[in-house]
């Protein structure tokens, strides 16, 4: 497998993983059950980590575009 192909595969896996996290966050945010203070803190921390993961995916995508796509 070429370097570009392996980077693309990794990027696709990262996006799929983020999609699962995002759907969980949306389902949890729209649930009718009230959250305890501890659960709210955990939910916020999970959300922050998800945003960081999204930013990392964005950087990988920019790098892929700059380094792996022919002009």
N, CA, C and O atoms as a GROMACS GRO file, in nm:
protein
  284
    1UNK      N    1   0.086  -0.117   0.000
    1UNK     CA    2   0.000   0.000   0.000
    1UNK      C    3   0.090   0.123   0.000
    1UNK      O    4   0.187   0.130   0.076
    2UNK      N    5   0.058   0.220  -0.085
    2UNK     CA    6   0.138   0.341  -0.092
    2UNK      C    7   0.116   0.428   0.031
    2UNK      O    8   0.020   0.410   0.106
    3UNK      N    9   0.206   0.522   0.050
    3UNK     CA   10   0.196   0.614   0.164
    3UNK      C   11   0.066   0.694   0.157
    3UNK      O   12  -0.003   0.710   0.258
    4UNK      N   13   0.034   0.745   0.039
    4UNK     CA   14  -0.090   0.823   0.022
    4UNK      C   15  -0.212   0.738   0.053
    4UNK      O   16  -0.306   0.786   0.117
    5UNK      N   17  -0.211   0.614   0.008
    5UNK     CA   18  -0.324   0.525   0.032
    5UNK      C   19  -0.339   0.493   0.181
    5UNK      O   20  -0.450   0.488   0.232
    6UNK      N   21  -0.228   0.470   0.250
    6UNK     CA   22  -0.236   0.440   0.393
    6UNK      C   23  -0.282   0.563   0.472
    6UNK      O   24  -0.357   0.550   0.568
    7UNK      N   25  -0.238   0.682   0.430
    7UNK     CA   26  -0.284   0.805   0.498
    7UNK      C   27  -0.433   0.826   0.475
    7UNK      O   28  -0.504   0.869   0.565
    8UNK      N   29  -0.479   0.797   0.354
    8UNK     CA   30  -0.621   0.811   0.324
    8UNK      C   31  -0.703   0.712   0.405
    8UNK      O   32  -0.809   0.747   0.457
    9UNK      N   33  -0.656   0.589   0.416
    9UNK     CA   34  -0.725   0.488   0.496
    9UNK      C   35  -0.734   0.530   0.642
    9UNK      O   36  -0.838   0.516   0.706
   10UNK      N   37  -0.624   0.582   0.695
   10UNK     CA   38  -0.623   0.630   0.834
   10UNK      C   39  -0.720   0.746   0.852
   10UNK      O   40  -0.791   0.752   0.952
   11UNK      N   41  -0.723   0.836   0.756
   11UNK     CA   42  -0.813   0.951   0.762
   11UNK      C   43  -0.960   0.905   0.759
   11UNK      O   44  -1.042   0.956   0.834
   12UNK      N   45  -0.990   0.810   0.674
   12UNK     CA   46  -1.127   0.757   0.667
   12UNK      C   47  -1.166   0.691   0.799
   12UNK      O   48  -1.278   0.710   0.846
   13UNK      N   49  -1.076   0.615   0.859
   13UNK     CA   50  -1.105   0.551   0.988
   13UNK      C   51  -1.127   0.655   1.097
   13UNK      O   52  -1.216   0.640   1.180
   14UNK      N   53  -1.046   0.761   1.096
   14UNK     CA   54  -1.063   0.868   1.195
   14UNK      C   55  -1.198   0.936   1.179
   14UNK      O   56  -1.265   0.967   1.278
   15UNK      N   57  -1.239   0.960   1.055
   15UNK     CA   58  -1.368   1.025   1.029
   15UNK      C   59  -1.483   0.935   1.073
   15UNK      O   60  -1.580   0.983   1.131
   16UNK      N   61  -1.473   0.805   1.046
   16UNK     CA   62  -1.577   0.711   1.090
   16UNK      C   63  -1.586   0.708   1.242
   16UNK      O   64  -1.696   0.709   1.298
   17UNK      N   65  -1.472   0.705   1.309
   17UNK     CA   66  -1.468   0.705   1.456
   17UNK      C   67  -1.532   0.833   1.509
   17UNK      O   68  -1.611   0.829   1.603
   18UNK      N   69  -1.498   0.946   1.449
   18UNK     CA   70  -1.556   1.073   1.492
   18UNK      C   71  -1.707   1.074   1.469
   18UNK      O   72  -1.782   1.126   1.551
   19UNK      N   73  -1.752   1.016   1.359
   19UNK     CA   74  -1.895   1.010   1.331
   19UNK      C   75  -1.971   0.936   1.439
   19UNK      O   76  -2.081   0.976   1.478
   20UNK      N   77  -1.912   0.826   1.488
   20UNK     CA   78  -1.976   0.751   1.596
   20UNK      C   79  -1.984   0.836   1.723
   20UNK      O   80  -2.087   0.839   1.791
   21UNK      N   81  -1.874   0.904   1.755
   21UNK     CA   82  -1.873   0.991   1.874
   21UNK      C   83  -1.977   1.102   1.860
   21UNK      O   84  -2.049   1.132   1.955
   22UNK      N   85  -1.982   1.162   1.742
   22UNK     CA   86  -2.075   1.272   1.719
   22UNK      C   87  -2.220   1.227   1.734
   22UNK      O   88  -2.301   1.296   1.795
   23UNK      N   89  -2.253   1.111   1.680
   23UNK     CA   90  -2.389   1.060   1.694
   23UNK      C   91  -2.423   1.031   1.839
   23UNK      O   92  -2.535   1.057   1.884
   24UNK      N   93  -2.327   0.977   1.914
   24UNK     CA   94  -2.350   0.955   2.056
   24UNK      C   95  -2.377   1.087   2.127
   24UNK      O   96  -2.470   1.096   2.208
   25UNK      N   97  -2.296   1.188   2.097
   25UNK     CA   98  -2.316   1.320   2.159
   25UNK      C   99  -2.453   1.377   2.127
   25UNK      O  100  -2.520   1.431   2.215
   26UNK      N  101  -2.495   1.366   2.001
   26UNK     CA  102  -2.626   1.419   1.962
   26UNK      C  103  -2.739   1.344   2.031
   26UNK      O  104  -2.836   1.405   2.077
   27UNK      N  105  -2.727   1.212   2.040
   27UNK     CA  106  -2.829   1.134   2.109
   27UNK      C  107  -2.833   1.166   2.257
   27UNK      O  108  -2.941   1.180   2.315
   28UNK      N  109  -2.717   1.179   2.319
   28UNK     CA  110  -2.712   1.211   2.463
   28UNK      C  111  -2.764   1.352   2.489
   28UNK      O  112  -2.832   1.376   2.589
   29UNK      N  113  -2.733   1.445   2.400
   29UNK     CA  114  -2.777   1.584   2.419
   29UNK      C  115  -2.928   1.598   2.403
   29UNK      O  116  -2.989   1.686   2.464
   30UNK      N  117  -2.987   1.513   2.321
   30UNK     CA  118  -3.131   1.525   2.296
   30UNK      C  119  -3.215   1.433   2.385
   30UNK      O  120  -3.337   1.429   2.372
   31UNK      N  121  -3.151   1.360   2.474
   31UNK     CA  122  -3.225   1.269   2.563
   31UNK      C  123  -3.304   1.349   2.666
   31UNK      O  124  -3.262   1.456   2.709
   32UNK      N  125  -3.418   1.295   2.703
   32UNK     CA  126  -3.506   1.362   2.800
   32UNK      C  127  -3.461   1.343   2.944
   32UNK      O  128  -3.500   1.420   3.032
   33UNK      N  129  -3.380   1.243   2.969
   33UNK     CA  130  -3.337   1.212   3.106
   33UNK      C  131  -3.241   1.321   3.155
   33UNK      O  132  -3.146   1.357   3.086
   34UNK      N  133  -3.266   1.372   3.275
   34UNK     CA  134  -3.174   1.473   3.330
   34UNK      C  135  -3.041   1.409   3.369
   34UNK      O  136  -3.036   1.292   3.409
   35UNK      N  137  -2.935   1.484   3.357
   35UNK     CA  138  -2.801   1.434   3.391
   35UNK      C  139  -2.761   1.483   3.530
   35UNK      O  140  -2.793   1.595   3.569
   36UNK      N  141  -2.692   1.398   3.602
   36UNK     CA  142  -2.636   1.440   3.729
   36UNK      C  143  -2.520   1.535   3.702
   36UNK      O  144  -2.475   1.547   3.588
   37UNK      N  145  -2.473   1.601   3.804
   37UNK     CA  146  -2.360   1.694   3.786
   37UNK      C  147  -2.237   1.621   3.733
   37UNK      O  148  -2.169   1.671   3.644
   38UNK      N  149  -2.210   1.504   3.786
   38UNK     CA  150  -2.096   1.426   3.741
   38UNK      C  151  -2.111   1.384   3.594
   38UNK      O  152  -2.015   1.389   3.518
   39UNK      N  153  -2.232   1.344   3.556
   39UNK     CA  154  -2.258   1.304   3.418
   39UNK      C  155  -2.244   1.425   3.325
   39UNK      O  156  -2.192   1.413   3.214
   40UNK      N  157  -2.291   1.541   3.369
   40UNK     CA  158  -2.278   1.664   3.289
   40UNK      C  159  -2.132   1.698   3.264
   40UNK      O  160  -2.095   1.735   3.153
   41UNK      N  161  -2.051   1.686   3.366
   41UNK     CA  162  -1.907   1.713   3.352
   41UNK      C  163  -1.844   1.614   3.255
   41UNK      O  164  -1.766   1.653   3.168
   42UNK      N  165  -1.878   1.487   3.269
   42UNK     CA  166  -1.827   1.385   3.177
   42UNK      C  167  -1.872   1.411   3.034
   42UNK      O  168  -1.794   1.394   2.940
   43UNK      N  169  -1.996   1.451   3.018
   43UNK     CA  170  -2.050   1.482   2.886
   43UNK      C  171  -1.974   1.599   2.824
   43UNK      O  172  -1.940   1.595   2.705
   44UNK      N  173  -1.948   1.702   2.901
   44UNK     CA  174  -1.872   1.818   2.850
   44UNK      C  175  -1.729   1.780   2.815
   44UNK      O  176  -1.677   1.824   2.713
   45UNK      N  177  -1.666   1.699   2.899
   45UNK     CA  178  -1.528   1.655   2.870
   45UNK      C  179  -1.524   1.572   2.742
   45UNK      O  180  -1.433   1.586   2.661
   46UNK      N  181  -1.622   1.486   2.725
   46UNK     CA  182  -1.631   1.403   2.604
   46UNK      C  183  -1.650   1.493   2.482
   46UNK      O  184  -1.593   1.469   2.376
   47UNK      N  185  -1.731   1.598   2.498
   47UNK     CA  186  -1.752   1.693   2.390
   47UNK      C  187  -1.626   1.767   2.353
   47UNK      O  188  -1.597   1.787   2.235
   48UNK      N  189  -1.549   1.808   2.453
   48UNK     CA  190  -1.423   1.878   2.429
   48UNK      C  191  -1.325   1.786   2.356
   48UNK      O  192  -1.259   1.828   2.260
   49UNK      N  193  -1.316   1.661   2.400
   49UNK     CA  194  -1.228   1.566   2.333
   49UNK      C  195  -1.272   1.542   2.189
   49UNK      O  196  -1.188   1.524   2.100
   50UNK      N  197  -1.401   1.541   2.165
   50UNK     CA  198  -1.452   1.523   2.029
   50UNK      C  199  -1.414   1.641   1.940
   50UNK      O  200  -1.379   1.622   1.824
   51UNK      N  201  -1.422   1.762   1.993
   51UNK     CA  202  -1.382   1.880   1.916
   51UNK      C  203  -1.233   1.874   1.885
   51UNK      O  204  -1.192   1.908   1.774
   52UNK      N  205  -1.153   1.831   1.980
   52UNK     CA  206  -1.009   1.816   1.957
   52UNK      C  207  -0.984   1.711   1.849
   52UNK      O  208  -0.898   1.730   1.763
   53UNK      N  209  -1.059   1.602   1.853
   53UNK     CA  210  -1.044   1.498   1.751
   53UNK      C  211  -1.083   1.552   1.614
   53UNK      O  212  -1.017   1.523   1.514
   54UNK      N  213  -1.190   1.631   1.608
   54UNK     CA  214  -1.232   1.690   1.482
   54UNK      C  215  -1.123   1.783   1.428
   54UNK      O  216  -1.095   1.781   1.308
   55UNK      N  217  -1.061   1.863   1.514
   55UNK     CA  218  -0.953   1.951   1.471
   55UNK      C  219  -0.834   1.872   1.419
   55UNK      O  220  -0.771   1.912   1.321
   56UNK      N  221  -0.802   1.760   1.483
   56UNK     CA  222  -0.692   1.675   1.438
   56UNK      C  223  -0.722   1.616   1.300
   56UNK      O  224  -0.634   1.606   1.215
   57UNK      N  225  -0.847   1.577   1.278
   57UNK     CA  226  -0.888   1.525   1.147
   57UNK      C  227  -0.874   1.634   1.042
   57UNK      O  228  -0.828   1.608   0.931
   58UNK      N  229  -0.915   1.754   1.076
   58UNK     CA  230  -0.903   1.867   0.983
   58UNK      C  231  -0.757   1.890   0.944
   58UNK      O  232  -0.728   1.914   0.826
   59UNK      N  233  -0.667   1.884   1.041
   59UNK     CA  234  -0.524   1.902   1.012
   59UNK      C  235  -0.470   1.789   0.924
   59UNK      O  236  -0.392   1.813   0.832
   60UNK      N  237  -0.513   1.665   0.952
   60UNK     CA  238  -0.469   1.552   0.870
   60UNK      C  239  -0.520   1.566   0.727
   60UNK      O  240  -0.449   1.534   0.632
   61UNK      N  241  -0.643   1.614   0.712
   61UNK     CA  242  -0.700   1.632   0.580
   61UNK      C  243  -0.624   1.739   0.502
   61UNK      O  244  -0.598   1.723   0.383
   62UNK      N  245  -0.589   1.848   0.569
   62UNK     CA  246  -0.510   1.954   0.504
   62UNK      C  247  -0.373   1.900   0.463
   62UNK      O  248  -0.325   1.928   0.353
   63UNK      N  249  -0.311   1.823   0.551
   63UNK     CA  250  -0.181   1.765   0.520
   63UNK      C  251  -0.192   1.668   0.402
   63UNK      O  252  -0.106   1.668   0.314
   64UNK      N  253  -0.297   1.587   0.402
   64UNK     CA  254  -0.317   1.493   0.292
   64UNK      C  255  -0.333   1.569   0.161
   64UNK      O  256  -0.274   1.532   0.059
   65UNK      N  257  -0.412   1.676   0.164
   65UNK     CA  258  -0.436   1.755   0.043
   65UNK      C  259  -0.306   1.816  -0.008
   65UNK      O  260  -0.281   1.818  -0.128
   66UNK      N  261  -0.223   1.867   0.082
   66UNK     CA  262  -0.099   1.932   0.044
   66UNK      C  263   0.008   1.833  -0.003
   66UNK      O  264   0.084   1.864  -0.095
   67UNK      N  265   0.012   1.715   0.057
   67UNK     CA  266   0.123   1.622   0.032
   67UNK      C  267   0.090   1.502  -0.057
   67UNK      O  268   0.181   1.442  -0.114
   68UNK      N  269  -0.036   1.467  -0.068
   68UNK     CA  270  -0.067   1.341  -0.135
   68UNK      C  271  -0.150   1.355  -0.262
   68UNK      O  272  -0.161   1.260  -0.340
   69UNK      N  273  -0.209   1.472  -0.284
   69UNK     CA  274  -0.290   1.489  -0.404
   69UNK      C  275  -0.206   1.558  -0.510
   69UNK      O  276  -0.151   1.665  -0.485
   70UNK      N  277  -0.195   1.498  -0.629
   70UNK     CA  278  -0.114   1.560  -0.735
   70UNK      C  279  -0.177   1.691  -0.780
   70UNK      O  280  -0.299   1.708  -0.779
   71UNK      N  281  -0.090   1.784  -0.820
   71UNK     CA  282  -0.138   1.915  -0.868
   71UNK      C  283  -0.190   1.909  -1.006
   71UNK      O  284  -0.234   2.010  -1.060
   0.00000   0.00000   0.00000
